[in-house]
């Protein structure tokens, strides 16, 4: 009987570890950029470069873009300009800072490796 309880405990412990470790396996923005899955768009937001990008990459892009949108809104408000003006300027800066080998989106919508 005690052995069965020990097995249940070990199984539960292993399950809990795997659940807690899951976010560690999620891809980071830098990894996704270096793998050519995502890139900087001219409008200040990230975009998915390849249509075969996994769902976790698309979710990452959505999460980061939501945070950027909120930050742009705050900063544009403080600067007394419209968010769209701030987005375009940030898009230019982010594309300029993009390292060689990563992707940026051109004004015509095409992706180009920098």
C-alpha positions as CSV (number, residue, x, y, z in Angstrom):
1,X,0.0,0.0,0.0
2,X,2.8,2.4,0.9
3,X,4.5,1.6,-2.4
4,X,1.4,2.6,-4.3
5,X,1.2,5.9,-2.5
6,X,4.9,6.5,-3.2
7,X,4.3,5.8,-6.9
8,X,1.4,8.2,-7.0
9,X,3.5,10.8,-5.3
10,X,6.3,10.4,-7.8
11,X,3.9,10.5,-10.7
12,X,2.3,13.7,-9.4
13,X,5.6,15.3,-8.7
14,X,6.8,14.5,-12.3
15,X,3.6,15.9,-13.7
16,X,4.0,19.1,-11.7
17,X,7.6,19.5,-12.8
18,X,6.6,19.1,-16.4
19,X,3.8,21.7,-16.1
20,X,6.1,24.2,-14.4
21,X,8.9,23.6,-17.0
22,X,6.7,24.1,-20.0
23,X,7.3,27.9,-20.3
24,X,11.1,27.2,-20.4
25,X,10.6,25.4,-23.7
26,X,8.6,28.2,-25.3
27,X,10.5,30.1,-27.9
28,X,11.9,33.6,-27.1
29,X,11.6,36.6,-29.4
30,X,15.4,36.6,-30.0
31,X,15.3,32.9,-30.9
32,X,12.4,33.3,-33.2
33,X,14.1,36.3,-34.9
34,X,17.4,34.4,-35.3
35,X,15.6,31.4,-36.8
36,X,13.9,33.7,-39.4
37,X,10.4,33.0,-38.1
38,X,9.6,36.6,-37.2
39,X,10.9,40.1,-38.1
40,X,10.4,43.8,-37.5
41,X,7.7,45.5,-39.6
42,X,7.9,49.1,-40.6
43,X,4.9,50.0,-38.4
44,X,6.7,49.3,-35.1
45,X,5.3,45.8,-34.6
46,X,6.6,42.3,-35.1
47,X,5.4,40.2,-38.0
48,X,5.5,36.5,-38.8
49,X,7.9,36.0,-41.7
50,X,6.9,32.4,-42.7
51,X,3.4,31.0,-43.0
52,X,4.7,27.7,-41.4
53,X,5.5,29.4,-38.1
54,X,4.1,27.3,-35.2
55,X,1.2,28.5,-33.1
56,X,3.5,29.4,-30.1
57,X,5.4,31.8,-32.3
58,X,2.2,33.5,-33.5
59,X,1.1,33.8,-29.9
60,X,4.5,35.3,-28.9
61,X,4.1,37.9,-31.7
62,X,0.6,38.8,-30.5
63,X,1.7,39.1,-26.9
64,X,4.6,41.3,-27.7
65,X,2.6,43.5,-30.1
66,X,-0.1,44.0,-27.5
67,X,2.6,45.2,-25.0
68,X,4.2,47.4,-27.7
69,X,0.8,48.9,-28.6
70,X,0.2,49.8,-24.9
71,X,3.7,51.3,-24.5
72,X,3.3,53.3,-27.8
73,X,0.0,54.7,-26.6
74,X,1.5,55.8,-23.3
75,X,4.6,57.3,-24.9
76,X,2.7,59.0,-27.7
77,X,0.3,60.5,-25.3
78,X,3.2,61.9,-23.2
79,X,4.8,63.3,-26.3
80,X,1.6,64.8,-27.5
81,X,1.5,63.0,-30.8
82,X,-0.8,60.4,-32.3
83,X,0.1,56.7,-31.7
84,X,0.4,56.1,-35.5
85,X,3.2,58.7,-35.7
86,X,5.0,57.1,-32.8
87,X,4.5,53.6,-34.4
88,X,6.1,54.6,-37.6
89,X,9.1,56.2,-35.9
90,X,9.6,53.2,-33.7
91,X,9.3,51.0,-36.7
92,X,12.2,52.9,-38.4
93,X,14.3,52.7,-35.2
94,X,13.6,49.0,-34.6
95,X,14.4,48.1,-38.3
96,X,17.7,50.1,-38.1
97,X,18.7,48.2,-34.9
98,X,17.9,44.8,-36.4
99,X,21.1,42.8,-36.7
100,X,22.3,41.5,-40.0
101,X,20.8,38.1,-40.8
102,X,17.4,38.9,-39.3
103,X,14.3,40.0,-41.2
104,X,12.6,43.3,-41.7
105,X,9.5,44.1,-43.7
106,X,9.7,46.6,-46.5
107,X,7.1,49.2,-47.3
108,X,5.7,47.0,-50.0
109,X,5.1,44.1,-47.5
110,X,7.9,41.9,-48.6
111,X,10.3,40.5,-46.1
112,X,14.0,41.1,-46.6
113,X,17.0,39.6,-44.7
114,X,19.1,42.4,-43.5
